[in-house]
């Protein structure tokens, strides 16, 4: 994949970002490194890896979902800039 100004413009538009020249250069360099690593990974021989290896959940162990101590609501709300009816208040998001 070629990382050029057109791609950086496209990604900036998707993310609603206004990028400075130095940010564009840094992002371009970072994306080039990432795609370079992906190219290296694509060269790996995975023919000997059994199918479904990544989807085998039998090898995964999950921790127990247990109820634990929580933070004190009054303390958290007391340090919050704005609270309302026992909850954090945040500006309305319109979009």
Legacy VTK file of the C-alpha trace (Angstrom):
# vtk DataFile Version 3.0
C-alpha trace
ASCII
DATASET POLYDATA
POINTS 95 float
0.000 0.000 0.000
1.364 3.374 -0.963
1.151 6.067 1.670
0.791 9.377 -0.145
-0.807 12.787 0.358
-4.090 11.591 -1.130
-4.381 8.810 1.448
-3.415 11.129 4.321
-6.035 13.669 3.130
-8.647 10.912 2.917
-7.876 9.581 6.402
-7.850 13.108 7.829
-11.266 13.766 6.287
-12.631 10.495 7.677
-11.422 11.407 11.156
-12.490 15.060 10.809
-8.922 16.193 11.516
-7.024 19.219 10.305
-3.445 18.029 10.087
-0.404 20.287 10.096
2.543 19.560 7.842
4.534 17.935 10.648
1.545 15.813 11.697
1.031 14.675 8.110
4.702 13.687 7.861
4.589 11.791 11.167
1.377 9.967 10.260
2.769 9.076 6.854
5.938 7.659 8.425
3.946 5.715 11.049
1.586 4.238 8.444
4.556 3.249 6.279
6.080 1.387 9.242
2.779 -0.342 10.010
2.243 -1.484 6.428
5.878 -2.610 6.307
5.328 -4.823 9.338
2.128 -6.191 7.800
4.070 -7.072 4.639
6.605 -8.966 6.754
3.799 -10.857 8.501
2.181 -11.759 5.182
5.402 -13.538 4.196
5.118 -15.997 7.110
4.430 -19.598 6.176
1.225 -20.518 7.988
0.476 -23.695 6.032
1.449 -25.887 8.993
-0.837 -24.043 11.438
-4.016 -26.076 12.012
-7.191 -24.380 10.861
-9.226 -22.891 13.687
-6.184 -22.360 15.920
-7.091 -18.737 16.526
-10.731 -19.568 17.144
-10.095 -22.336 19.694
-11.612 -20.913 22.867
-10.814 -24.038 24.882
-7.320 -22.652 25.515
-8.704 -19.394 26.912
-9.287 -19.035 30.612
-11.636 -16.375 31.888
-11.526 -14.864 35.328
-14.605 -15.178 37.480
-17.022 -12.278 37.201
-17.323 -11.310 40.839
-18.881 -8.342 42.542
-16.294 -6.177 44.256
-16.021 -2.993 46.198
-16.937 0.152 44.347
-15.909 3.746 44.802
-17.928 6.009 47.045
-20.508 7.772 44.848
-20.702 10.869 47.033
-16.918 11.280 46.974
-16.753 10.923 43.195
-19.609 13.339 42.651
-18.041 15.835 45.071
-14.917 16.089 42.887
-16.874 16.183 39.644
-17.099 19.617 37.994
-20.852 19.208 37.447
-23.343 16.652 38.739
-27.117 16.380 38.589
-29.477 14.054 40.454
-26.640 11.879 41.734
-25.004 11.446 38.320
-22.170 13.054 36.379
-23.394 15.823 34.100
-21.823 16.314 30.698
-22.531 18.644 27.814
-25.128 17.461 25.327
-23.589 15.925 22.232
-25.323 16.781 19.003
-24.383 15.025 15.874
LINES 1 96
95 0 1 2 3 4 5 6 7 8 9 10 11 12 13 14 15 16 17 18 19 20 21 22 23 24 25 26 27 28 29 30 31 32 33 34 35 36 37 38 39 40 41 42 43 44 45 46 47 48 49 50 51 52 53 54 55 56 57 58 59 60 61 62 63 64 65 66 67 68 69 70 71 72 73 74 75 76 77 78 79 80 81 82 83 84 85 86 87 88 89 90 91 92 93 94
